[in-house]
């Protein structure tokens, strides 16, 4: 369905399209905390998002 981004390699979880642009930014990490999928960015702490 195009949910995974094989060119990145580190993004293996299903990420909604509204969050995907933040997940592609340099320094972004997609993590799962419980049932929530979060995008955090160590380089730019202002860009973060939550799914679920």
Biopython code that builds the backbone (N, CA, C, O; Angstrom):
import numpy as np
from Bio.PDB.StructureBuilder import StructureBuilder

atoms = [
    (1, "UNK", "N", (0.806, -1.197, 0.000)),
    (1, "UNK", "CA", (0.000, 0.000, 0.000)),
    (1, "UNK", "C", (0.845, 1.255, 0.000)),
    (1, "UNK", "O", (0.290, 2.354, 0.007)),
    (2, "UNK", "N", (2.178, 1.141, -0.008)),
    (2, "UNK", "CA", (3.026, 2.312, 0.025)),
    (2, "UNK", "C", (3.194, 2.887, 1.415)),
    (2, "UNK", "O", (3.612, 4.035, 1.563)),
    (3, "UNK", "N", (2.873, 2.107, 2.438)),
    (3, "UNK", "CA", (2.962, 2.602, 3.802)),
    (3, "UNK", "C", (4.400, 2.600, 4.300)),
    (3, "UNK", "O", (4.786, 3.444, 5.109)),
    (4, "UNK", "N", (5.189, 1.653, 3.815)),
    (4, "UNK", "CA", (6.563, 1.567, 4.257)),
    (4, "UNK", "C", (7.464, 2.272, 3.256)),
    (4, "UNK", "O", (7.174, 2.304, 2.060)),
    (5, "UNK", "N", (8.544, 2.828, 3.748)),
    (5, "UNK", "CA", (9.475, 3.550, 2.889)),
    (5, "UNK", "C", (10.778, 2.774, 2.828)),
    (5, "UNK", "O", (11.619, 2.926, 3.714)),
    (6, "UNK", "N", (10.969, 1.950, 1.813)),
    (6, "UNK", "CA", (12.172, 1.124, 1.785)),
    (6, "UNK", "C", (13.445, 1.915, 1.558)),
    (6, "UNK", "O", (14.520, 1.452, 1.940)),
    (7, "UNK", "N", (13.365, 3.100, 0.946)),
    (7, "UNK", "CA", (14.584, 3.857, 0.699)),
    (7, "UNK", "C", (15.179, 4.396, 1.992)),
    (7, "UNK", "O", (16.382, 4.651, 2.052)),
    (8, "UNK", "N", (14.370, 4.574, 3.020)),
    (8, "UNK", "CA", (14.882, 5.076, 4.286)),
    (8, "UNK", "C", (15.511, 3.957, 5.098)),
    (8, "UNK", "O", (16.560, 4.139, 5.716)),
    (9, "UNK", "N", (14.862, 2.795, 5.095)),
    (9, "UNK", "CA", (15.420, 1.668, 5.805)),
    (9, "UNK", "C", (15.051, 1.613, 7.276)),
    (9, "UNK", "O", (14.911, 0.522, 7.829)),
    (10, "UNK", "N", (14.888, 2.761, 7.927)),
    (10, "UNK", "CA", (14.625, 2.739, 9.357)),
    (10, "UNK", "C", (13.151, 2.920, 9.674)),
    (10, "UNK", "O", (12.758, 2.862, 10.839)),
    (11, "UNK", "N", (12.330, 3.136, 8.656)),
    (11, "UNK", "CA", (10.904, 3.363, 8.849)),
    (11, "UNK", "C", (10.167, 2.095, 8.449)),
    (11, "UNK", "O", (9.868, 1.896, 7.272)),
    (12, "UNK", "N", (9.871, 1.236, 9.418)),
    (12, "UNK", "CA", (9.251, -0.044, 9.111)),
    (12, "UNK", "C", (7.806, -0.104, 9.585)),
    (12, "UNK", "O", (7.088, -1.040, 9.234)),
    (13, "UNK", "N", (7.361, 0.870, 10.375)),
    (13, "UNK", "CA", (5.996, 0.855, 10.874)),
    (13, "UNK", "C", (5.070, 1.544, 9.885)),
    (13, "UNK", "O", (5.505, 2.328, 9.042)),
    (14, "UNK", "N", (3.791, 1.237, 10.004)),
    (14, "UNK", "CA", (2.811, 1.911, 9.164)),
    (14, "UNK", "C", (2.648, 3.339, 9.661)),
    (14, "UNK", "O", (2.303, 3.572, 10.820)),
    (15, "UNK", "N", (2.898, 4.281, 8.778)),
    (15, "UNK", "CA", (2.832, 5.693, 9.146)),
    (15, "UNK", "C", (1.835, 6.360, 8.220)),
    (15, "UNK", "O", (1.882, 6.180, 7.004)),
    (16, "UNK", "N", (0.927, 7.134, 8.809)),
    (16, "UNK", "CA", (-0.081, 7.846, 8.048)),
    (16, "UNK", "C", (0.569, 8.883, 7.152)),
    (16, "UNK", "O", (1.648, 9.387, 7.462)),
    (17, "UNK", "N", (-0.087, 9.206, 6.035)),
    (17, "UNK", "CA", (0.516, 10.105, 5.053)),
    (17, "UNK", "C", (0.700, 11.503, 5.604)),
    (17, "UNK", "O", (1.586, 12.229, 5.152)),
    (18, "UNK", "N", (-0.124, 11.904, 6.581)),
    (18, "UNK", "CA", (0.040, 13.239, 7.143)),
    (18, "UNK", "C", (1.297, 13.341, 8.003)),
    (18, "UNK", "O", (1.816, 14.438, 8.207)),
    (19, "UNK", "N", (1.783, 12.228, 8.501)),
    (19, "UNK", "CA", (2.969, 12.207, 9.362)),
    (19, "UNK", "C", (4.214, 11.858, 8.560)),
    (19, "UNK", "O", (5.334, 12.103, 9.008)),
    (20, "UNK", "N", (4.020, 11.290, 7.382)),
    (20, "UNK", "CA", (5.145, 10.771, 6.612)),
    (20, "UNK", "C", (6.147, 11.852, 6.229)),
    (20, "UNK", "O", (7.347, 11.585, 6.166)),
    (21, "UNK", "N", (5.670, 13.076, 5.970)),
    (21, "UNK", "CA", (6.601, 14.141, 5.591)),
    (21, "UNK", "C", (7.522, 14.489, 6.756)),
    (21, "UNK", "O", (8.694, 14.800, 6.539)),
    (22, "UNK", "N", (7.017, 14.444, 7.982)),
    (22, "UNK", "CA", (7.878, 14.672, 9.142)),
    (22, "UNK", "C", (8.830, 13.510, 9.370)),
    (22, "UNK", "O", (9.946, 13.704, 9.852)),
    (23, "UNK", "N", (8.396, 12.306, 9.028)),
    (23, "UNK", "CA", (9.241, 11.134, 9.225)),
    (23, "UNK", "C", (10.403, 11.106, 8.242)),
    (23, "UNK", "O", (11.408, 10.442, 8.498)),
    (24, "UNK", "N", (10.284, 11.812, 7.125)),
    (24, "UNK", "CA", (11.360, 11.831, 6.132)),
    (24, "UNK", "C", (12.413, 12.893, 6.419)),
    (24, "UNK", "O", (13.454, 12.910, 5.762)),
    (25, "UNK", "N", (12.174, 13.769, 7.373)),
    (25, "UNK", "CA", (13.121, 14.837, 7.677)),
    (25, "UNK", "C", (14.405, 14.266, 8.252)),
    (25, "UNK", "O", (14.364, 13.216, 8.892)),
    (26, "UNK", "N", (15.541, 14.915, 8.049)),
    (26, "UNK", "CA", (16.791, 14.407, 8.618)),
    (26, "UNK", "C", (16.758, 14.463, 10.138)),
    (26, "UNK", "O", (16.374, 15.475, 10.725)),
    (27, "UNK", "N", (17.159, 13.384, 10.758)),
    (27, "UNK", "CA", (17.177, 13.294, 12.207)),
    (27, "UNK", "C", (15.897, 12.771, 12.816)),
    (27, "UNK", "O", (15.795, 12.672, 14.039)),
    (28, "UNK", "N", (14.908, 12.429, 11.992)),
    (28, "UNK", "CA", (13.618, 11.973, 12.517)),
    (28, "UNK", "C", (13.675, 10.497, 12.868)),
    (28, "UNK", "O", (14.342, 9.710, 12.197)),
    (29, "UNK", "N", (12.971, 10.135, 13.922)),
    (29, "UNK", "CA", (12.861, 8.748, 14.346)),
    (29, "UNK", "C", (11.382, 8.429, 14.524)),
    (29, "UNK", "O", (10.630, 9.217, 15.097)),
    (30, "UNK", "N", (10.977, 7.268, 14.029)),
    (30, "UNK", "CA", (9.615, 6.790, 14.216)),
    (30, "UNK", "C", (9.670, 5.745, 15.307)),
    (30, "UNK", "O", (10.340, 4.723, 15.161)),
    (31, "UNK", "N", (8.961, 5.997, 16.411)),
    (31, "UNK", "CA", (8.991, 5.083, 17.544)),
    (31, "UNK", "C", (7.567, 4.746, 17.938)),
    (31, "UNK", "O", (6.623, 5.455, 17.593)),
    (32, "UNK", "N", (7.432, 3.655, 18.664)),
    (32, "UNK", "CA", (6.124, 3.228, 19.157)),
    (32, "UNK", "C", (6.177, 3.223, 20.673)),
    (32, "UNK", "O", (7.027, 2.570, 21.276)),
    (33, "UNK", "N", (5.260, 3.957, 21.278)),
    (33, "UNK", "CA", (5.114, 3.968, 22.730)),
    (33, "UNK", "C", (3.709, 3.485, 23.046)),
    (33, "UNK", "O", (2.741, 4.237, 22.935)),
    (34, "UNK", "N", (3.609, 2.239, 23.436)),
    (34, "UNK", "CA", (2.298, 1.644, 23.672)),
    (34, "UNK", "C", (1.569, 1.479, 22.362)),
    (34, "UNK", "O", (2.053, 0.792, 21.462)),
    (35, "UNK", "N", (0.407, 2.102, 22.242)),
    (35, "UNK", "CA", (-0.367, 2.002, 21.007)),
    (35, "UNK", "C", (-0.157, 3.196, 20.100)),
    (35, "UNK", "O", (-0.707, 3.234, 18.999)),
    (36, "UNK", "N", (0.628, 4.174, 20.535)),
    (36, "UNK", "CA", (0.836, 5.386, 19.747)),
    (36, "UNK", "C", (2.122, 5.274, 18.928)),
    (36, "UNK", "O", (3.129, 4.751, 19.403)),
    (37, "UNK", "N", (2.073, 5.766, 17.709)),
    (37, "UNK", "CA", (3.249, 5.876, 16.862)),
    (37, "UNK", "C", (3.658, 7.331, 16.878)),
    (37, "UNK", "O", (2.864, 8.201, 16.522)),
    (38, "UNK", "N", (4.890, 7.610, 17.288)),
    (38, "UNK", "CA", (5.371, 8.975, 17.421)),
    (38, "UNK", "C", (6.522, 9.213, 16.461)),
    (38, "UNK", "O", (7.312, 8.313, 16.179)),
    (39, "UNK", "N", (6.603, 10.427, 15.969)),
    (39, "UNK", "CA", (7.754, 10.880, 15.186)),
    (39, "UNK", "C", (8.435, 11.946, 16.015)),
    (39, "UNK", "O", (7.843, 12.983, 16.317)),
    (40, "UNK", "N", (9.686, 11.692, 16.384)),
    (40, "UNK", "CA", (10.463, 12.683, 17.118)),
    (40, "UNK", "C", (11.680, 13.016, 16.285)),
    (40, "UNK", "O", (12.133, 12.220, 15.463)),
    (41, "UNK", "N", (12.194, 14.195, 16.513)),
    (41, "UNK", "CA", (13.345, 14.650, 15.735)),
    (41, "UNK", "C", (14.359, 15.256, 16.696)),
    (41, "UNK", "O", (14.085, 16.256, 17.359)),
    (42, "UNK", "N", (15.544, 14.631, 16.761)),
    (42, "UNK", "CA", (16.586, 15.120, 17.653)),
    (42, "UNK", "C", (17.232, 16.391, 17.107)),
    (42, "UNK", "O", (17.661, 17.251, 17.876)),
    (43, "UNK", "N", (17.303, 16.510, 15.777)),
    (43, "UNK", "CA", (17.924, 17.690, 15.178)),
    (43, "UNK", "C", (17.032, 18.924, 15.298)),
    (43, "UNK", "O", (17.518, 20.021, 15.573)),
    (44, "UNK", "N", (15.731, 18.743, 15.092)),
    (44, "UNK", "CA", (14.781, 19.844, 15.173)),
    (44, "UNK", "C", (13.661, 19.428, 16.135)),
    (44, "UNK", "O", (12.665, 18.857, 15.690)),
    (45, "UNK", "N", (13.795, 19.697, 17.431)),
    (45, "UNK", "CA", (12.822, 19.208, 18.410)),
    (45, "UNK", "C", (11.412, 19.762, 18.229)),
    (45, "UNK", "O", (10.472, 19.232, 18.822)),
    (46, "UNK", "N", (11.239, 20.801, 17.436)),
    (46, "UNK", "CA", (9.898, 21.344, 17.220)),
    (46, "UNK", "C", (9.067, 20.466, 16.305)),
    (46, "UNK", "O", (7.838, 20.507, 16.367)),
    (47, "UNK", "N", (9.707, 19.672, 15.457)),
    (47, "UNK", "CA", (8.941, 18.824, 14.521)),
    (47, "UNK", "C", (8.726, 17.469, 15.159)),
    (47, "UNK", "O", (9.613, 16.615, 15.164)),
    (48, "UNK", "N", (7.542, 17.291, 15.692)),
    (48, "UNK", "CA", (7.150, 16.011, 16.267)),
    (48, "UNK", "C", (5.670, 15.791, 15.970)),
    (48, "UNK", "O", (4.910, 16.742, 15.784)),
    (49, "UNK", "N", (5.281, 14.529, 15.929)),
    (49, "UNK", "CA", (3.911, 14.209, 15.575)),
    (49, "UNK", "C", (3.505, 12.919, 16.270)),
    (49, "UNK", "O", (4.339, 12.114, 16.683)),
    (50, "UNK", "N", (2.180, 12.753, 16.384)),
    (50, "UNK", "CA", (1.630, 11.571, 17.037)),
    (50, "UNK", "C", (0.549, 10.998, 16.147)),
    (50, "UNK", "O", (-0.247, 11.730, 15.560)),
    (51, "UNK", "N", (0.531, 9.674, 16.055)),
    (51, "UNK", "CA", (-0.496, 8.963, 15.296)),
    (51, "UNK", "C", (-1.129, 7.942, 16.228)),
    (51, "UNK", "O", (-0.432, 7.100, 16.795)),
    (52, "UNK", "N", (-2.431, 8.011, 16.386)),
    (52, "UNK", "CA", (-3.130, 7.016, 17.205)),
    (52, "UNK", "C", (-3.424, 7.462, 18.608)),
    (52, "UNK", "O", (-4.008, 6.709, 19.387)),
]
sb = StructureBuilder()
sb.init_structure("model")
sb.init_model(0)
sb.init_chain("A")
sb.init_seg("    ")
for serial, (resi, resn, name, xyz) in enumerate(atoms, 1):
    if name == "N":
        sb.init_residue(resn, " ", resi, " ")
    sb.init_atom(name, np.array(xyz, "f"), 0.0, 1.0, " ", f" {name:<3s}", serial, name[0])
structure = sb.get_structure()
